[in-house]
Amino acid sequence: MKYTSTRGKAETLDFKGVTLTGLARDGGLYVPETIPVFTEEDIKGMHGQSYADVAYTVIKPFVGDCVSDTDLKSMLTETYGSSFRHAAVAPLIQMGDNDWLLELFQGPTLAFKDFALQLLGRFFDYFTAGSGEKITILGATSGDTGSAAIEACRGRENVRIFMLHPKGRVSDVQRRQMTTINEDNVTNIAIEGTFDDCQALVKACFNDLEFRDTVNLTAVNSINWARVMAQIVYYFTSAVSLGAPDRLVSFSVPTGNFGDIFAGYIAKQMGLPIDKLVIATNSNDILARTLETGSYTQNGVNVTLSPSMDIQISSNFERLVFDLVGRSGNDVSDYMKELQKTGGFSLTEEQLEVLRSLFDARKVDDVETLQTIRDVYTQNSYILDPHTAIGLRAAQECLKDTAVPRITLATAHPTKFGNACMDAINVSPDLPPHMSDLFDRKEHYIALENDMDLLQRLINVA
Ligand SMILES: *Cc1c(COP(=O)(O)O)cnc(C)c1O
């Protein structure tokens, strides 16, 4: 399998290349040149299989010859066998008539990001083993990515990870999940600034090609194709357990950077009978506005109860735009130049029509989020995290055909966002046993000014 950049100017790479590169050198995102398609028989064959077995079937065509069959199988068995607390890995919970939650928070850091990052960490090891090469991971986090990436890379021999967070601006649980990890290859950096400042520093380091090559810089954010790929799997396992391929299903996905729901779009292209994909957003609603007006325009960031979705633009949307413009790198580049220059771009009528045929969107504000947590707690005695509450609310509003099972992706454990739960129902969900001493553990981090030279020097000498 070969991968091409959405902006058409970077070299074509294989799976190993895109995994170790992250962002393409022309600023674009890597996408597969062709999408593998499964027959109904193939999908029927997934009935009764373990999560790791389905993962093997789904992932194998994307990985190609870069990993041997035996190694890929054992990597997947390890990832989805030992790191997740629930035997089903991604269990479905029934909330009502044909109304389901897909719990994606049974991994080590309690958010769906573990699904991809636990696997990505193993790919990093596999691709650097015996090469004498070390890679440097640099990322910025406002929440769940940081802890999931650190947990996935800790102790790995040829990997160093540097994770920036805005000082004083992430929740205590989220910060402690990162900073209480004491490993030589992990450096947490608290930047004096906002999340946007952190992201700008990371971007600047990636755009400094000399620095990028010197330290072998690699990305772990959702622009890394391997992350999207790993997330395709649970669309298959959940749809198959509810009757696919003989039955349609719909999904509602709490959305920020558009990585998770883009995986659902790929699953549909691979032959999974998905009726609707609902983009559920908080008041950072650039995608919902785009579906309404055809104009993709950034508006500044609102701080909400669902911080992992507090984004100004959705970086993975570029992958979809690439398809909407007929896979023309030049057209994508034009749109992205306009975005940078004017803060937005407009889709054509035709492109908008295709977008609307694939997706539905709904914005859910903080008041509705709290109301949904309250309603579900009263009716089901189940505590939703605020991101999942947004997904469920959007599902209720957009998916009215009760003959089609609707699956809401439950993206985080409520304990990560205890404040919202306290606000909604006056209950603070307990930390799970493996984290119960989180607040007694020692923290390790370096505080740094918002300055690229200082950051590069720190990475160089570490
Ligand atoms: C990252 C995250 C999201 C958003 O996912 P995207 O792939 O960025 O759209 C939603 N909910 C939670 C809990 C997250 O951590």
The ligand as an SDF file (V2000), in Angstrom:
LIG
                    3D

 15 15  0  0  0  0  0  0  0  0999 V2000
   -9.6970   13.5920   21.2450 C   0  0  0  0  0  0  0  0  0  0  0  0
  -11.0570   13.4590   21.8100 C   0  0  0  0  0  0  0  0  0  0  0  0
  -12.2120   13.7310   21.0360 C   0  0  0  0  0  0  0  0  0  0  0  0
  -12.1320   14.2480   19.6120 C   0  0  0  0  0  0  0  0  0  0  0  0
  -11.6450   13.3080   18.7040 O   0  0  0  0  0  0  0  0  0  0  0  0
  -11.1180   13.7810   17.2520 P   0  0  0  0  0  0  0  0  0  0  0  0
  -10.5300   12.5610   16.6500 O   0  0  0  0  0  0  0  0  0  0  0  0
  -10.0890   14.8430   17.5180 O   0  0  0  0  0  0  0  0  0  0  0  0
  -12.2880   14.3080   16.5130 O   0  0  0  0  0  0  0  0  0  0  0  0
  -13.4540   13.5030   21.6170 C   0  0  0  0  0  0  0  0  0  0  0  0
  -13.5720   13.0810   22.8890 N   0  0  0  0  0  0  0  0  0  0  0  0
  -12.4900   12.8220   23.6660 C   0  0  0  0  0  0  0  0  0  0  0  0
  -12.6980   12.3780   25.0740 C   0  0  0  0  0  0  0  0  0  0  0  0
  -11.2020   13.0040   23.1570 C   0  0  0  0  0  0  0  0  0  0  0  0
  -10.1370   12.7600   23.9370 O   0  0  0  0  0  0  0  0  0  0  0  0
  1  2  1  0
  2  3  1  0
  2 14  2  0
  3  4  1  0
  3 10  2  0
  4  5  1  0
  5  6  1  0
  6  7  2  0
  6  8  1  0
  6  9  1  0
 10 11  1  0
 11 12  2  0
 12 13  1  0
 12 14  1  0
 14 15  1  0
M  END
$$$$
